[in-house]
Amino acid sequence: VQVVESGGGLVQAGGSLRLSCAASRRSFARFAMGWFRQAPGKEREFVAGINWTGSSTSYTDSVKGRFTISKGNAENSAFLQMNSLKPEDTAVYYCAAEIPNTERVFTAAREYEYWGQGTQVTVSS
């Protein structure tokens, strides 16, 4: 399974970006998906996750009210709408996917098997 992110870039503080993620589909595969980020010198951290049905989401506290994760019409795609961006949001953002046996949201990196290469998001002050 390949995971591909797109949509990163450079934006001023207060601006918005929309990240997209698509996982190559296996027959009848369904995916729980998540976004993680890693800033220079820091560990990778959970940002947002959505279960395979799209009915449940979870966010890290620092992005609540600013970021929204959603699934596309295809079960193997997801988006991260990022509003009111701050310089501290600057990081490489990674999309992760997992074929689940549960409807809960996965928030730990170890729960995801498939990862994208990452897309850079830079927020200038």
C-alpha positions, 0 to 999 in steps of 0.5 A: 500500500502506498500513501501519498501526501500533497498540499504543503507549502509556505504560508503566513501566520493566520493563513490556511492550507489543505493537505491531501492524502491518498492510499493506494487501494487494495480490493475492498480495503478500508482505511483508518487515517491519521496525520502526524508532524515532526518539527526539527529536533522534535519527535513525531507527534500525533495531529489528527485521526479519523476512523475508517467510517469517518464518524469519529475524529481525534485531535491533539490539543494544540490544533483543536478548533483550527484543524479539521480532518475529513475523509474523501468520498473514497474510503482511502483518502483523507484531508487536513484543513489547517486554519489560523496557522501559527509558526509553531505548526511548522513541520513535516506532516505525514499521513498514515493509514491502517486497515482496522478491525475496529471503529475507534480512532488510532492516535499512536504512530505504532498503530499505523502500518502505512506511511507517506513520505511527508510534506513540508508545511512552513508558517512564517511570522 
